[in-house]
Amino acid sequence: MKITRKNLFDAAEEKLISPEQAEALLEFFEAQNKDVPRFTFTHVLYYLGGLIAIGAMTLFMNLGWEAFGGAGIVFISAVYAALGLTVTNVLAARHLAIPAGICATFVVCLTPIAIYGLQQWLGVWPDESVYRDYHRYIKWHWLYMELGTLAVGAVIAWKYKYPFLIMPIAVTLWYLSMDLTAMLSGGDFDWELRKLVSLYSGLLMIGLAIWVDLRSRRKLDYAFWIYIFGVMAFWGGLSAQQSDSEFSKFLYFVINLAMIGVGVLLIRRVFVVFGAIGSCGYLVHLASDVFEDSWLFPISLTAIGLGIIYLGILWQKHEKAIAGKARRILPTPIRELLDSRS
C-alpha cells in the first residue's frame, strides 16, 4: 500500500493524527524511500542518462572502435572504468545511491569489450566477428566475455551493493545460457533447441530470483532484474513452442494464469504482465480458430469476464481472512518476504 501526502493530511483532517505528525511522517517516509527508484523527473533523468551511456558502450557500439586495435580498446576501457569508479565513489560519499549504482553498472558493462580487446591484443580471437556482434549473435567464444562480466559484476555488486548492478548480471546469465548451449551442441544450435534453452534457463533464473528475494527480504530489492529476464526467457521459450494439440494450448493458458497468480502473490508485476499477454493470446486463438463461427463464444466469454469480476468482489470482501489463514501456513521466510512487499 502506497501512502501519499494526501493520505497523511486527510488523516490529519479526520483528527486521527495532528498536522505536525502528518508532516513528520511525510519526512520520515520520504527519507526511507529516497534510494528507491520511482517515476519522478529526477529518477527519469538518472536512468535516461545512465542507459544512454551504457548503450553507447554495448548495444550501439560501432566499427569505429576496431581502428584502435586490441591494445587501444583495453586502454580506453580501463580509462572509462577508472573514471566510472571514481564518479561512483564520489556519488556514494554524497549518499546519492541511484546515480552511484548506475555509474557502477556502467563499469560492469565495460567488461565484455575490455575482454574482447584483450583477446584481440593477444591474438587469440578465433574468427572474424567483431564486438558489436556480441549482442546480436550466439557464439561459443563469447563465453570468456560473459564469465569475465559475471566475475567483475559479482565483485562490484559485493562492494557497492546497489540493486541496479544486478541488471548486467541478469542479462549476462541469459546470454551465457545460449552461448553455453551453442558450445555443448558443437555449434548445431537449431531453433527448437533455442526455445527449450530459453524456457529452462528462464525457470532457473526465476528460481534464483526467488532465492535472492528471500535472502534480501529485509534489505533492498536485489531480485528485480533477475525476475525481469527470467520471466522474459521462460515466457518467450514457452510461447514459441509449437503444438497442434488443443490440450497443450489450454495448458499454456493455465500456466499463464498461474503466472498471474504468482505475480500477485509475490507482488511482481512482470509475472502479471506476461501472464496476461499469454492468456489473451490463448483467448484470441479460441476466438479466431476454435470458435470462429460460434455466436455463443462471445456471450460465454462475457459471462466468464463478469464471473471473474464477481470473484474479485468476493475476494475483496474476504481478503483479510483468507490471506491471514494462508500466511499462517507459509514458512517464516516467505511470510516475511510477503509482509515486506505488501
Buried (B, 14 or more C-beta within 10 A) or exposed (E): EEEEEEBBBEBBEEEEBEEEEBBEBBEEBEEEEEBEBEEEEEBEEBBEEBBEBBEEBBEEBEEEBBEBEBEBBBBBBEEBBEEBBEBBBEBBEEEBBBBBBBBBBBBBBBBBBBBBBBBBBEEEBEEEBBBBBBBEEBBBBBBBBBBBBBEBBEEBBEEBBBBBBBBBBBBBBBBBBBBBBBBEEEEEBEEEBBBBBBBBBBBBBBEBBBEBBBEBBEEBBBBBBBBBBBBBBBBBBBBBEEEEEEEEBEEBBEBBBEBBEBBEBBEBEBBBBBBBEBBEBBBEBBBEEEBEEEEEBEEEBEEEEEEEEEEEEEEEEEEEEEEEEEEEEEEEEBBBBBEBEE
